[in-house]
Amino acid sequence: MPSPEGERMPEPKTHWIQAALARHEADLVRYAAQRLGGDLDRARDVVQEAFLRLCKERREDVGARVAEWLHRVVRNLAIDARRKESRMMTLNDEDHARPDERAPRPGAALEQRDAVAQVLERLDALPEKQREALRLKLQAGLSYKEIAAVMDETVGNVGWLIHVGLKALRGKLAVEGAEL
């Protein structure tokens, strides 16, 4: 909106936050849920906390790195939540059935879902850093540089983690007659 002198006023902070929420919320919830053993409620809480922290940041400080910044904050909050949980009690992630993920679908949708489930099952068998790098790349769509910042790794190491992870997935799936 123009000022009386004809200059444009800066965009209100709420618009910037709302745009970041609309663009990144779904990916962040999915990422947090994966880090938290599939607990969608805790994932939403972690993402909400990340956006509350974003509200306290100056837009100039975060700049164009908003996706990287949010993923890093979500990662750290999820790690903290897991640590807190492990101090309170030990839970087996496999004890939490996810009926919504196992709902039957007809035809091609069912085949695609089976293939994705097979890949995700093999993905879960990879070492944690490979698994996290692959998820940030394939599911969140982050660049190697952004993943490196989120995981506190070098860009070269991120490339290596993704390469080795994909190679291991392909090998496991090839043995079983599937393709990646």
Backbone as JSON Lines, residues from 0, in Angstrom:
{"i":0,"aa":"M","n":[0.84,-1.17,0.0],"ca":[0.0,0.0,0.0],"c":[0.89,1.24,0.0]}
{"i":1,"aa":"P","n":[0.68,2.18,-0.9],"ca":[1.56,3.35,-0.99],"c":[1.43,4.23,0.24]}
{"i":2,"aa":"S","n":[2.55,4.82,0.66],"ca":[2.53,5.78,1.75],"c":[2.13,7.14,1.18]}
{"i":3,"aa":"P","n":[1.89,8.12,2.04],"ca":[1.51,9.44,1.54],"c":[2.57,10.02,0.6]}
{"i":4,"aa":"E","n":[3.83,9.64,0.76],"ca":[4.89,10.17,-0.09],"c":[5.0,9.38,-1.4]}
{"i":5,"aa":"G","n":[4.2,8.32,-1.6],"ca":[4.22,7.54,-2.82],"c":[5.14,6.32,-2.75]}
{"i":6,"aa":"E","n":[5.8,6.07,-1.63],"ca":[6.67,4.9,-1.49],"c":[5.84,3.7,-1.05]}
{"i":7,"aa":"R","n":[6.29,2.49,-1.46],"ca":[5.6,1.26,-1.04],"c":[6.0,0.92,0.38]}
{"i":8,"aa":"M","n":[5.01,0.56,1.18],"ca":[5.27,0.13,2.55],"c":[5.73,-1.32,2.52]}
{"i":9,"aa":"P","n":[6.6,-1.73,3.43],"ca":[7.02,-3.13,3.45],"c":[5.84,-4.06,3.74]}
{"i":10,"aa":"E","n":[5.94,-5.26,3.23],"ca":[4.9,-6.26,3.42],"c":[4.79,-6.61,4.92]}
{"i":11,"aa":"P","n":[3.58,-6.63,5.46],"ca":[3.45,-6.96,6.88],"c":[4.0,-8.36,7.17]}
{"i":12,"aa":"K","n":[4.53,-8.51,8.38],"ca":[5.15,-9.77,8.78],"c":[4.16,-10.93,8.7]}
{"i":13,"aa":"T","n":[2.9,-10.66,8.95],"ca":[1.91,-11.75,8.93],"c":[1.79,-12.37,7.55]}
{"i":14,"aa":"H","n":[1.93,-11.58,6.5],"ca":[1.84,-12.14,5.14],"c":[3.0,-13.08,4.87]}
{"i":15,"aa":"W","n":[4.18,-12.72,5.31],"ca":[5.38,-13.55,5.12],"c":[5.23,-14.87,5.87]}
{"i":16,"aa":"I","n":[4.78,-14.81,7.1],"ca":[4.59,-16.01,7.91],"c":[3.49,-16.89,7.3]}
{"i":17,"aa":"Q","n":[2.38,-16.29,6.88],"ca":[1.29,-17.06,6.27],"c":[1.74,-17.73,4.99]}
{"i":18,"aa":"A","n":[2.54,-17.06,4.19],"ca":[3.04,-17.65,2.95],"c":[3.97,-18.83,3.27]}
{"i":19,"aa":"A","n":[4.83,-18.69,4.27],"ca":[5.72,-19.79,4.67],"c":[4.9,-20.96,5.2]}
{"i":20,"aa":"L","n":[3.87,-20.67,5.97],"ca":[3.01,-21.73,6.51],"c":[2.32,-22.48,5.39]}
{"i":21,"aa":"A","n":[1.75,-21.76,4.45],"ca":[1.04,-22.4,3.34],"c":[1.98,-23.25,2.49]}
{"i":22,"aa":"R","n":[3.19,-22.79,2.3],"ca":[4.12,-23.48,1.41],"c":[4.81,-24.68,2.07]}
{"i":23,"aa":"H","n":[5.12,-24.58,3.37],"ca":[6.01,-25.57,3.99],"c":[5.36,-26.45,5.06]}
{"i":24,"aa":"E","n":[4.18,-26.11,5.52],"ca":[3.6,-26.84,6.65],"c":[3.48,-28.34,6.39]}
{"i":25,"aa":"A","n":[2.92,-28.74,5.28],"ca":[2.7,-30.17,5.01],"c":[4.01,-30.94,4.98]}
{"i":26,"aa":"D","n":[5.03,-30.41,4.3],"ca":[6.33,-31.08,4.26],"c":[6.95,-31.17,5.65]}
{"i":27,"aa":"L","n":[6.81,-30.1,6.42],"ca":[7.4,-30.09,7.76],"c":[6.71,-31.09,8.69]}
{"i":28,"aa":"V","n":[5.39,-31.19,8.6],"ca":[4.67,-32.15,9.43],"c":[5.09,-33.57,9.06]}
{"i":29,"aa":"R","n":[5.2,-33.84,7.77],"ca":[5.63,-35.17,7.33],"c":[7.06,-35.47,7.82]}
{"i":30,"aa":"Y","n":[7.94,-34.5,7.68],"ca":[9.32,-34.66,8.12],"c":[9.38,-34.89,9.63]}
{"i":31,"aa":"A","n":[8.65,-34.08,10.39],"ca":[8.65,-34.23,11.84],"c":[8.06,-35.58,12.26]}
{"i":32,"aa":"A","n":[6.99,-36.0,11.59],"ca":[6.38,-37.29,11.92],"c":[7.37,-38.42,11.7]}
{"i":33,"aa":"Q","n":[8.14,-38.34,10.64],"ca":[9.15,-39.37,10.38],"c":[10.22,-39.36,11.46]}
{"i":34,"aa":"R","n":[10.6,-38.2,11.9],"ca":[11.62,-38.09,12.95],"c":[11.07,-38.55,14.29]}
{"i":35,"aa":"L","n":[9.73,-38.5,14.45],"ca":[9.1,-38.82,15.73],"c":[8.38,-40.16,15.7]}
{"i":36,"aa":"G","n":[8.82,-41.05,14.84],"ca":[8.26,-42.4,14.82],"c":[6.82,-42.48,14.35]}
{"i":37,"aa":"G","n":[6.39,-41.53,13.54],"ca":[5.05,-41.58,12.99],"c":[3.98,-40.89,13.83]}
{"i":38,"aa":"D","n":[4.36,-40.27,14.93],"ca":[3.4,-39.61,15.81],"c":[2.98,-38.27,15.21]}
{"i":39,"aa":"L","n":[1.84,-38.26,14.53],"ca":[1.37,-37.08,13.81],"c":[1.01,-35.93,14.75]}
{"i":40,"aa":"D","n":[0.45,-36.23,15.9],"ca":[0.09,-35.17,16.84],"c":[1.33,-34.44,17.36]}
{"i":41,"aa":"R","n":[2.34,-35.19,17.75],"ca":[3.57,-34.56,18.22],"c":[4.25,-33.82,17.08]}
{"i":42,"aa":"A","n":[4.17,-34.36,15.86],"ca":[4.76,-33.7,14.7],"c":[4.12,-32.34,14.49]}
{"i":43,"aa":"R","n":[2.8,-32.28,14.58],"ca":[2.1,-31.0,14.42],"c":[2.51,-30.01,15.52]}
{"i":44,"aa":"D","n":[2.67,-30.51,16.74],"ca":[3.12,-29.65,17.84],"c":[4.51,-29.09,17.56]}
{"i":45,"aa":"V","n":[5.4,-29.92,17.05],"ca":[6.77,-29.5,16.74],"c":[6.75,-28.44,15.64]}
{"i":46,"aa":"V","n":[5.96,-28.66,14.6],"ca":[5.87,-27.71,13.5],"c":[5.26,-26.39,13.99]}
{"i":47,"aa":"Q","n":[4.26,-26.49,14.83],"ca":[3.65,-25.28,15.38],"c":[4.69,-24.47,16.16]}
{"i":48,"aa":"E","n":[5.49,-25.16,16.97],"ca":[6.54,-24.49,17.73],"c":[7.56,-23.84,16.79]}
{"i":49,"aa":"A","n":[7.89,-24.52,15.7],"ca":[8.84,-23.95,14.73],"c":[8.28,-22.67,14.13]}
{"i":50,"aa":"F","n":[7.0,-22.65,13.8],"ca":[6.42,-21.44,13.23],"c":[6.29,-20.33,14.27]}
{"i":51,"aa":"L","n":[6.07,-20.69,15.53],"ca":[6.08,-19.68,16.59],"c":[7.46,-19.04,16.7]}
{"i":52,"aa":"R","n":[8.49,-19.87,16.57],"ca":[9.85,-19.33,16.6],"c":[10.13,-18.46,15.38]}
{"i":53,"aa":"L","n":[9.57,-18.85,14.24],"ca":[9.74,-18.04,13.03],"c":[9.1,-16.67,13.22]}
{"i":54,"aa":"C","n":[7.97,-16.63,13.92],"ca":[7.3,-15.34,14.17],"c":[8.19,-14.39,14.96]}
{"i":55,"aa":"K","n":[9.08,-14.94,15.78],"ca":[9.96,-14.11,16.6],"c":[11.2,-13.65,15.84]}
{"i":56,"aa":"E","n":[11.45,-14.24,14.68],"ca":[12.63,-13.9,13.89],"c":[12.32,-12.71,12.98]}
{"i":57,"aa":"R","n":[13.36,-11.96,12.7],"ca":[13.22,-10.89,11.72],"c":[13.33,-11.5,10.33]}
{"i":58,"aa":"R","n":[12.49,-11.05,9.43],"ca":[12.49,-11.59,8.07],"c":[13.86,-11.44,7.42]}
{"i":59,"aa":"E","n":[14.54,-10.35,7.7],"ca":[15.85,-10.1,7.12],"c":[16.87,-11.14,7.6]}
{"i":60,"aa":"D","n":[16.71,-11.64,8.83],"ca":[17.65,-12.62,9.38],"c":[17.47,-13.99,8.74]}
{"i":61,"aa":"V","n":[16.24,-14.33,8.41],"ca":[15.96,-15.63,7.8],"c":[16.13,-15.55,6.29]}
{"i":62,"aa":"G","n":[15.67,-14.47,5.7],"ca":[15.84,-14.23,4.28],"c":[15.2,-15.3,3.41]}
{"i":63,"aa":"A","n":[15.89,-15.65,2.34],"ca":[15.38,-16.63,1.38],"c":[15.58,-18.06,1.86]}
{"i":64,"aa":"R","n":[16.19,-18.23,3.02],"ca":[16.48,-19.57,3.54],"c":[15.36,-20.09,4.45]}
{"i":65,"aa":"V","n":[14.14,-19.66,4.25],"ca":[13.06,-20.0,5.16],"c":[12.83,-21.52,5.23]}
{"i":66,"aa":"A","n":[12.87,-22.22,4.09],"ca":[12.66,-23.68,4.1],"c":[13.77,-24.36,4.88]}
{"i":67,"aa":"E","n":[15.0,-23.97,4.62],"ca":[16.14,-24.54,5.33],"c":[16.04,-24.24,6.83]}
{"i":68,"aa":"W","n":[15.71,-22.99,7.16],"ca":[15.61,-22.57,8.56],"c":[14.53,-23.39,9.28]}
{"i":69,"aa":"L","n":[13.36,-23.51,8.67],"ca":[12.25,-24.24,9.28],"c":[12.59,-25.72,9.46]}
{"i":70,"aa":"H","n":[13.19,-26.35,8.44],"ca":[13.55,-27.76,8.55],"c":[14.57,-27.98,9.67]}
{"i":71,"aa":"R","n":[15.51,-27.09,9.79],"ca":[16.52,-27.22,10.85],"c":[15.87,-27.1,12.23]}
{"i":72,"aa":"V","n":[15.0,-26.12,12.39],"ca":[14.32,-25.93,13.68],"c":[13.45,-27.14,14.0]}
{"i":73,"aa":"V","n":[12.71,-27.64,13.01],"ca":[11.86,-28.82,13.21],"c":[12.72,-30.02,13.58]}
{"i":74,"aa":"R","n":[13.83,-30.19,12.9],"ca":[14.75,-31.31,13.2],"c":[15.22,-31.23,14.65]}
{"i":75,"aa":"N","n":[15.67,-30.06,15.06],"ca":[16.17,-29.9,16.43],"c":[15.07,-30.1,17.47]}
{"i":76,"aa":"L","n":[13.88,-29.58,17.19],"ca":[12.76,-29.78,18.11],"c":[12.37,-31.25,18.2]}
{"i":77,"aa":"A","n":[12.39,-31.94,17.07],"ca":[12.05,-33.37,17.06],"c":[13.09,-34.18,17.84]}
{"i":78,"aa":"I","n":[14.35,-33.83,17.66],"ca":[15.42,-34.51,18.43],"c":[15.2,-34.28,19.92]}
{"i":79,"aa":"D","n":[14.91,-33.04,20.29],"ca":[14.65,-32.74,21.7],"c":[13.44,-33.51,22.22]}
{"i":80,"aa":"A","n":[12.4,-33.59,21.42],"ca":[11.19,-34.33,21.83],"c":[11.49,-35.81,22.03]}
{"i":81,"aa":"R","n":[12.29,-36.39,21.12],"ca":[12.66,-37.81,21.25],"c":[13.5,-38.03,22.51]}
{"i":82,"aa":"R","n":[14.41,-37.13,22.78],"ca":[15.24,-37.25,24.0],"c":[14.37,-37.19,25.25]}
{"i":83,"aa":"K","n":[13.46,-36.24,25.26],"ca":[12.57,-36.09,26.4],"c":[11.72,-37.35,26.58]}
{"i":84,"aa":"E","n":[11.21,-37.87,25.46],"ca":[10.39,-39.08,25.51],"c":[11.2,-40.27,26.03]}
{"i":85,"aa":"S","n":[12.44,-40.4,25.58],"ca":[13.24,-41.56,25.99],"c":[13.56,-41.49,27.48]}
{"i":86,"aa":"R","n":[13.63,-40.3,28.04],"ca":[13.85,-40.17,29.48],"c":[12.59,-40.56,30.26]}
{"i":87,"aa":"M","n":[11.43,-40.29,29.67],"ca":[10.17,-40.57,30.35],"c":[9.82,-42.05,30.28]}
{"i":88,"aa":"M","n":[9.93,-42.64,29.1],"ca":[9.66,-44.07,28.93],"c":[10.16,-44.52,27.58]}
{"i":89,"aa":"T","n":[10.44,-45.77,27.46],"ca":[10.89,-46.32,26.19],"c":[9.7,-46.95,25.49]}
{"i":90,"aa":"L","n":[9.48,-46.54,24.25],"ca":[8.4,-47.09,23.45],"c":[8.98,-47.73,22.2]}
{"i":91,"aa":"N","n":[8.36,-48.76,21.74],"ca":[8.74,-49.39,20.5],"c":[7.9,-48.77,19.4]}
{"i":92,"aa":"D","n":[8.55,-48.15,18.4],"ca":[7.82,-47.47,17.32],"c":[6.89,-48.42,16.58]}
{"i":93,"aa":"E","n":[7.22,-49.7,16.53],"ca":[6.39,-50.65,15.81],"c":[5.09,-50.96,16.54]}
{"i":94,"aa":"D","n":[5.0,-50.59,17.81],"ca":[3.78,-50.81,18.56],"c":[2.66,-49.87,18.14]}
{"i":95,"aa":"H","n":[3.02,-48.83,17.41],"ca":[2.03,-47.84,16.98],"c":[1.56,-48.18,15.58]}
{"i":96,"aa":"A","n":[0.47,-48.87,15.49],"ca":[-0.08,-49.22,14.17],"c":[-0.66,-47.97,13.53]}
{"i":97,"aa":"R","n":[-0.55,-47.88,12.23],"ca":[-1.07,-46.73,11.49],"c":[-2.13,-47.23,10.52]}
{"i":98,"aa":"P","n":[-3.37,-47.4,11.0],"ca":[-4.4,-47.97,10.14],"c":[-4.68,-47.14,8.89]}
{"i":99,"aa":"D","n":[-4.52,-45.81,8.96],"ca":[-4.79,-45.0,7.78],"c":[-3.81,-45.28,6.65]}
{"i":100,"aa":"E","n":[-2.61,-45.75,6.97],"ca":[-1.63,-46.08,5.93],"c":[-1.88,-47.46,5.33]}
{"i":101,"aa":"R","n":[-2.66,-48.26,5.99],"ca":[-2.9,-49.62,5.52],"c":[-4.29,-49.8,4.9]}
{"i":102,"aa":"A","n":[-5.0,-48.7,4.71],"ca":[-6.34,-48.78,4.14],"c":[-6.25,-49.3,2.7]}
{"i":103,"aa":"P","n":[-7.04,-50.34,2.37],"ca":[-6.96,-50.91,1.02],"c":[-7.53,-49.96,-0.03]}
{"i":104,"aa":"R","n":[-6.85,-49.93,-1.18],"ca":[-7.32,-49.13,-2.33],"c":[-7.36,-50.04,-3.54]}
{"i":105,"aa":"P","n":[-8.31,-49.83,-4.4],"ca":[-8.44,-50.71,-5.56],"c":[-7.4,-50.41,-6.64]}
{"i":106,"aa":"G","n":[-7.13,-51.43,-7.47],"ca":[-6.35,-51.29,-8.7],"c":[-4.96,-50.71,-8.58]}
{"i":107,"aa":"A","n":[-4.69,-49.78,-9.46],"ca":[-3.35,-49.19,-9.57],"c":[-2.95,-48.45,-8.3]}
{"i":108,"aa":"A","n":[-3.9,-47.83,-7.65],"ca":[-3.59,-47.1,-6.42],"c":[-3.03,-48.06,-5.37]}
{"i":109,"aa":"L","n":[-3.59,-49.25,-5.3],"ca":[-3.11,-50.24,-4.35],"c":[-1.71,-50.71,-4.7]}
{"i":110,"aa":"E","n":[-1.46,-50.93,-5.98],"ca":[-0.13,-51.34,-6.41],"c":[0.9,-50.27,-6.12]}
{"i":111,"aa":"Q","n":[0.55,-49.03,-6.38],"ca":[1.47,-47.92,-6.12],"c":[1.73,-47.81,-4.63]}
{"i":112,"aa":"R","n":[0.71,-47.93,-3.84],"ca":[0.86,-47.85,-2.39],"c":[1.75,-48.97,-1.87]}
{"i":113,"aa":"D","n":[1.58,-50.18,-2.43],"ca":[2.43,-51.3,-2.03],"c":[3.89,-51.04,-2.38]}
{"i":114,"aa":"A","n":[4.11,-50.49,-3.57],"ca":[5.47,-50.19,-4.0],"c":[6.1,-49.13,-3.09]}
{"i":115,"aa":"V","n":[5.35,-48.1,-2.77],"ca":[5.85,-47.05,-1.89],"c":[6.13,-47.62,-0.5]}
{"i":116,"aa":"A","n":[5.23,-48.45,0.0],"ca":[5.44,-49.07,1.31],"c":[6.69,-49.93,1.32]}
{"i":117,"aa":"Q","n":[6.91,-50.63,0.23],"ca":[8.1,-51.49,0.13],"c":[9.37,-50.63,0.16]}
{"i":118,"aa":"V","n":[9.35,-49.54,-0.57],"ca":[10.51,-48.65,-0.59],"c":[10.72,-48.03,0.79]}
{"i":119,"aa":"L","n":[9.64,-47.55,1.42],"ca":[9.76,-46.94,2.75],"c":[10.25,-47.94,3.79]}
{"i":120,"aa":"E","n":[9.81,-49.17,3.67],"ca":[10.27,-50.22,4.59],"c":[11.78,-50.42,4.44]}
{"i":121,"aa":"R","n":[12.24,-50.45,3.2],"ca":[13.68,-50.6,2.96],"c":[14.43,-49.35,3.4]}
{"i":122,"aa":"L","n":[13.8,-48.2,3.21],"ca":[14.4,-46.94,3.63],"c":[14.61,-46.93,5.14]}
{"i":123,"aa":"D","n":[13.66,-47.45,5.88],"ca":[13.77,-47.5,7.34],"c":[14.92,-48.39,7.8]}
{"i":124,"aa":"A","n":[15.37,-49.3,6.95],"ca":[16.47,-50.19,7.3],"c":[17.83,-49.53,7.08]}
{"i":125,"aa":"L","n":[17.87,-48.38,6.41],"ca":[19.13,-47.68,6.16],"c":[19.62,-47.01,7.44]}
{"i":126,"aa":"P","n":[20.9,-46.72,7.5],"ca":[21.41,-45.94,8.65],"c":[20.69,-44.59,8.73]}
{"i":127,"aa":"E","n":[20.59,-44.06,9.92],"ca":[19.79,-42.86,10.18],"c":[20.16,-41.68,9.29]}
{"i":128,"aa":"K","n":[21.44,-41.39,9.13],"ca":[21.84,-40.22,8.33],"c":[21.47,-40.4,6.86]}
{"i":129,"aa":"Q","n":[21.64,-41.59,6.31],"ca":[21.24,-41.83,4.92],"c":[19.73,-41.67,4.78]}
{"i":130,"aa":"R","n":[19.0,-42.23,5.71],"ca":[17.54,-42.16,5.69],"c":[17.08,-40.71,5.76]}
{"i":131,"aa":"E","n":[17.66,-39.93,6.66],"ca":[17.25,-38.53,6.81],"c":[17.59,-37.72,5.56]}
{"i":132,"aa":"A","n":[18.78,-37.92,5.0],"ca":[19.17,-37.18,3.8],"c":[18.24,-37.51,2.64]}
{"i":133,"aa":"L","n":[17.91,-38.78,2.47],"ca":[17.0,-39.18,1.39],"c":[15.61,-38.58,1.58]}
{"i":134,"aa":"R","n":[15.12,-38.58,2.78],"ca":[13.78,-38.03,3.02],"c":[13.76,-36.53,2.79]}
{"i":135,"aa":"L","n":[14.8,-35.84,3.23],"ca":[14.85,-34.4,3.0],"c":[14.92,-34.07,1.51]}
{"i":136,"aa":"K","n":[15.61,-34.91,0.76],"ca":[15.73,-34.69,-0.68],"c":[14.46,-35.08,-1.42]}
{"i":137,"aa":"L","n":[13.98,-36.3,-1.18],"ca":[12.87,-36.83,-1.96],"c":[11.5,-36.37,-1.49]}
{"i":138,"aa":"Q","n":[11.33,-36.22,-0.19],"ca":[10.01,-35.84,0.3],"c":[9.87,-34.34,0.54]}
{"i":139,"aa":"A","n":[10.92,-33.72,1.04],"ca":[10.83,-32.28,1.31],"c":[11.32,-31.45,0.13]}
{"i":140,"aa":"G","n":[12.05,-32.08,-0.8],"ca":[12.51,-31.37,-1.98],"c":[13.62,-30.36,-1.73]}
{"i":141,"aa":"L","n":[14.38,-30.54,-0.65],"ca":[15.46,-29.6,-0.35],"c":[16.67,-29.88,-1.23]}
{"i":142,"aa":"S","n":[17.46,-28.85,-1.47],"ca":[18.69,-29.0,-2.23],"c":[19.77,-29.61,-1.33]}
{"i":143,"aa":"Y","n":[20.85,-30.06,-1.94],"ca":[21.95,-30.63,-1.16],"c":[22.47,-29.6,-0.16]}
{"i":144,"aa":"K","n":[22.58,-28.36,-0.58],"ca":[23.06,-27.29,0.29],"c":[22.12,-27.1,1.48]}
{"i":145,"aa":"E","n":[20.82,-27.1,1.22],"ca":[19.84,-26.95,2.31],"c":[19.88,-28.15,3.25]}
{"i":146,"aa":"I","n":[20.01,-29.35,2.68],"ca":[20.09,-30.56,3.5],"c":[21.35,-30.5,4.37]}
{"i":147,"aa":"A","n":[22.45,-30.06,3.8],"ca":[23.7,-29.95,4.55],"c":[23.52,-29.02,5.74]}
{"i":148,"aa":"A","n":[22.84,-27.91,5.54],"ca":[22.61,-26.97,6.64],"c":[21.69,-27.57,7.69]}
{"i":149,"aa":"V","n":[20.65,-28.29,7.27],"ca":[19.71,-28.9,8.22],"c":[20.41,-29.97,9.05]}
{"i":150,"aa":"M","n":[21.2,-30.79,8.4],"ca":[21.84,-31.93,9.07],"c":[23.2,-31.6,9.67]}
{"i":151,"aa":"D","n":[23.68,-30.38,9.45],"ca":[24.99,-29.96,9.93],"c":[26.09,-30.86,9.35]}
{"i":152,"aa":"E","n":[26.02,-31.07,8.05],"ca":[26.98,-31.88,7.3],"c":[27.53,-31.03,6.16]}
{"i":153,"aa":"T","n":[28.56,-31.52,5.49],"ca":[29.05,-30.84,4.3],"c":[28.17,-31.22,3.11]}
{"i":154,"aa":"V","n":[28.17,-30.4,2.08],"ca":[27.39,-30.7,0.88],"c":[27.9,-31.99,0.25]}
{"i":155,"aa":"G","n":[29.2,-32.17,0.24],"ca":[29.78,-33.4,-0.31],"c":[29.34,-34.64,0.45]}
{"i":156,"aa":"N","n":[29.29,-34.53,1.77],"ca":[28.85,-35.67,2.57],"c":[27.37,-35.96,2.32]}
{"i":157,"aa":"V","n":[26.57,-34.93,2.14],"ca":[25.15,-35.13,1.83],"c":[25.01,-35.88,0.51]}
{"i":158,"aa":"G","n":[25.78,-35.46,-0.5],"ca":[25.76,-36.16,-1.78],"c":[26.14,-37.62,-1.63]}
{"i":159,"aa":"W","n":[27.15,-37.88,-0.82],"ca":[27.59,-39.25,-0.59],"c":[26.5,-40.05,0.13]}
{"i":160,"aa":"L","n":[25.89,-39.45,1.17],"ca":[24.82,-40.14,1.91],"c":[23.66,-40.5,0.99]}
{"i":161,"aa":"I","n":[23.28,-39.59,0.12],"ca":[22.16,-39.84,-0.8],"c":[22.55,-40.91,-1.82]}
{"i":162,"aa":"H","n":[23.75,-40.8,-2.36],"ca":[24.22,-41.79,-3.34],"c":[24.26,-43.19,-2.74]}
{"i":163,"aa":"V","n":[24.89,-43.32,-1.58],"ca":[25.01,-44.64,-0.94],"c":[23.64,-45.16,-0.53]}
{"i":164,"aa":"G","n":[22.78,-44.27,-0.03],"ca":[21.44,-44.68,0.37],"c":[20.62,-45.19,-0.8]}
{"i":165,"aa":"L","n":[20.66,-44.47,-1.92],"ca":[19.92,-44.91,-3.11],"c":[20.48,-46.22,-3.65]}
{"i":166,"aa":"K","n":[21.79,-46.34,-3.63],"ca":[22.42,-47.57,-4.12],"c":[21.99,-48.77,-3.25]}
{"i":167,"aa":"A","n":[21.96,-48.56,-1.95],"ca":[21.54,-49.64,-1.05],"c":[20.07,-49.98,-1.27]}
{"i":168,"aa":"L","n":[19.22,-48.97,-1.44],"ca":[17.8,-49.22,-1.71],"c":[17.62,-50.0,-3.0]}
{"i":169,"aa":"R","n":[18.31,-49.55,-4.05],"ca":[18.2,-50.25,-5.33],"c":[18.64,-51.71,-5.19]}
{"i":170,"aa":"G","n":[19.73,-51.93,-4.48],"ca":[20.22,-53.29,-4.3],"c":[19.23,-54.16,-3.56]}
{"i":171,"aa":"K","n":[18.64,-53.62,-2.49],"ca":[17.67,-54.39,-1.72],"c":[16.42,-54.7,-2.54]}
{"i":172,"aa":"L","n":[15.97,-53.71,-3.32],"ca":[14.77,-53.91,-4.12],"c":[15.03,-54.84,-5.29]}
{"i":173,"aa":"A","n":[16.22,-54.76,-5.87],"ca":[16.57,-55.65,-7.0],"c":[16.58,-57.1,-6.56]}
{"i":174,"aa":"V","n":[17.07,-57.37,-5.38],"ca":[17.09,-58.73,-4.85],"c":[15.67,-59.26,-4.73]}
{"i":175,"aa":"E","n":[14.74,-58.36,-4.44],"ca":[13.34,-58.77,-4.25],"c":[12.53,-58.65,-5.53]}
{"i":176,"aa":"G","n":[13.16,-58.26,-6.64],"ca":[12.45,-58.18,-7.92],"c":[11.69,-56.89,-8.14]}
{"i":177,"aa":"A","n":[11.91,-55.89,-7.32],"ca":[11.25,-54.59,-7.5],"c":[12.27,-53.62,-8.06]}
{"i":178,"aa":"E","n":[11.8,-52.43,-8.46],"ca":[12.7,-51.42,-9.0],"c":[12.5,-50.11,-8.28]}
{"i":179,"aa":"L","n":[13.57,-49.31,-8.28],"ca":[13.52,-47.96,-7.71],"c":[13.83,-46.97,-8.8]}
